[in-house]
Amino acid sequence: MALIVQKYGGTSVGSAERIQAVADRIIRWKEKGNDVVVVVSAMSGETNRLIDLIKAVNPRGSAREQDVILSTGEQVTIGLLAMALESKNCPAKSYTGSQVKVLTDNSFSKARIMDIEDSAMRQDLDDGKVIIVAGFQGADENGNITTLGRGGSDTTAVALAVALKADECQIYTDVDGVYTTDPRVVPNARHIPKLSLEEMLEMASQGSKVLQIRAVEFAHKYNMPIRVLSSFDEDEQCKSTLVTREEDIMEKVLVRGVAFNRDEAQLTVTGVPDEPGIAFKILGPISDANIEVDMIVQNMGSDNTTDFTFTVHRNEYEKAKEILCVFADEMGARTCGGDNKIAKVSIVGVGMRSHAGVARDMFEILANEGINIRMISTSEIKVSVVVDEKYLELAVRSLHEGFGLENEAKSVA
Amino acid sequence: MALIVQKYGGTSVGSAERIQAVADRIIRWKEKGNDVVVVVSAMSGETNRLIDLIKAVNPRGSAREQDVILSTGEQVTIGLLAMALESKNCPAKSYTGSQVKVLTDNSFSKARIMDIEDSAMRQDLDDGKVIIVAGFQGADENGNITTLGRGGSDTTAVALAVALKADECQIYTDVDGVYTTDPRVVPNARHIPKLSLEEMLEMASQGSKVLQIRAVEFAHKYNMPIRVLSSFDEDEQCKSTLVTREEDIMEKVLVRGVAFNRDEAQLTVTGVPDEPGIAFKILGPISDANIEVDMIVQNMGSDNTTDFTFTVHRNEYEKAKEILCVFADEMGARTCGGDNKIAKVSIVGVGMRSHAGVARDMFEILANEGINIRMISTSEIKVSVVVDEKYLELAVRSLHEGFGLENEAKSVA
């Protein structure tokens, strides 16, 4: 008998009918002899409704109080789903994050999971109940309600799967897995049945919207297999993407997919003293403000100064610029500024580890299309570039075609 | 420096603007040097929205899961009000019922408060914060979320006032106090500036919708003064009704007011054996089903049998009738039935204690209008009658006029 953790996102539980369908699906898994723990998001639209209320009262209200409000979205869903299961004679019990308890730090609105108390859930599983847990939320050691930030429900699911030593963590969403790139941009993008956690990590972090990066990181760290499935595929003849350890994947390809992200903004400070610790001095205050930095590039400037560029989420562009430019002023920097009309495009594949020249091919493809590259960043299994936002679709399409991703994957192992 | 507990109902916090107005009012009380603890309901309409969701998924879902869902309404309001106070530079902190914690029994949807943990709130009050507590909810000893039933926010407020030894519990509502009867029925109903907790208890239990009976009972038990005020009275030149100990009220009147209740239904079983314990046998199963019984009348019948009549909330009429008639069958009762088109009308006043003849006057007034009385029930300070629902307004108007309530109250002390 397997223990499966399933996560259903907002569109999957977006109406009473959808919730009934999810209940039916859970029962099918249960009837196959599995123990099932379910994590749910707020019904689609609900979080935005709550955000509108917050904005109407006080857009700059404390994160603690925002979390008190936002956490109610998932709390409604857990009750409804538990009742839907009850109506089908399937014993179920809901848990809020505080009730589990999902212990987090106290970084309201961006909390990190520290620990998960599993004894109560295990007792309920032993009693044959389906456990329904509110995603996206937890409580700090003082009992304050925290949220993990948008998309945190995926993280809750993986963390629960790890804590309960589940056999698989299934993420139900509105797509049937991971594609070589977003099919809305490249219509002949191809479905990927299996890829490594490392690849998924890069795909997710680079903006493939299927899974949240923190969830994949978590799964990667604890070797928890994740399966991405569609909750809209009623006959369950479904395609899915299994995200698992690299060792468990036979076929290692050069380029697995093309990821992209429109939600970034670039910040640059030029002419700062080129001295040890300058990167920390610049990024420290940004980090203290709880702003996540993505790409970082430092160039040697002239006359013992250096230029420093990094990217942040576009929503935090103004706040980050304000902090950065105060610092730049203090340091006597030459200029301080940024651009929030940029996009990041990446190619990802574990095969890159053993094959040089992939980056060169990427730059050539982009150059052939006349696309100017503004930043470059590489890791073992990916190459990312920042381009003007207007070139995003062109860049993605040309890379997808250039690396032959519309065809069956070419193994390089 | 006084400690004041204030409660704001759903219409008082029904929009962002109303929440801002409540925040301004709280700050005015705080600036006068008071410590303020605030209890809020769900925004008006929110609880019904949640009930609709519940009905759409499973109208017979477990009360535990319903409470998980319904408790979110107040949780949203506490966060919004805390943020509104923050925006006006007034430090505030929200508490859900679980966070306080308001310890209740585990009668989901109808839980009773057992204890209130006050140490965290006291610390926050000492730090100068306004405390915002979600009304209507608590948690049982296992951490399950419970609700107190509709109107439970008043009870939360009084219980908090008692636990914190507050000087006064203020209930803000959409009316500016208690009237001699409902002004919608009798336009010249008169405002009552002060009345005793006993009188308020009878007025509330008889259907004056201003305060919930359990809240008044609680206040009565612990001698907590309650002040009823209107949150729509912006200039605060307000009328209010202070509900306090009988000893603190100089003026004792014969009839303080006329209360009424349309939400009742009558159940009758006739020809049951007239033997000891019969009342318990009849009402036991009703009580076990968590149905509250209001008036009870037993008449001697012929041939060693008796007739038994009682009233319940109209919503529970069908359920109660089903239970009752199963019993009636078993006991060989002659008939079992009921009527849900009845209404109860009561006159209330502490002066009745020392003055006989008030009931006689009441019956005479009703007889003069040709109104048939179906049940009679009396207590020390009230007389209630059940009449056909169609006579309700006529009965209330004639009693209000007959006892001269439109004039200044006549003291009988």
Interface residues (C-beta under 8 A of the other chain):
Chain A: A16 I19 Q20 L50 L53 I54 A56 V57 N58 R60 G61 S62 R64 E65 Q66 D67 V68 I69 S71 T72 Q75 V76 I78 G79 L80 A82 M83 A84 E86 S87 K93 S94 T96 S98 Q99 G143 N144 I145
Chain B: A16 I19 Q20 L50 L53 I54 A56 V57 N58 R60 G61 S62 R64 E65 Q66 D67 V68 I69 S71 T72 Q75 V76 I78 G79 L80 A82 M83 A84 E86 S87 K93 S94 T96 S98 Q99 G143 N144 I145
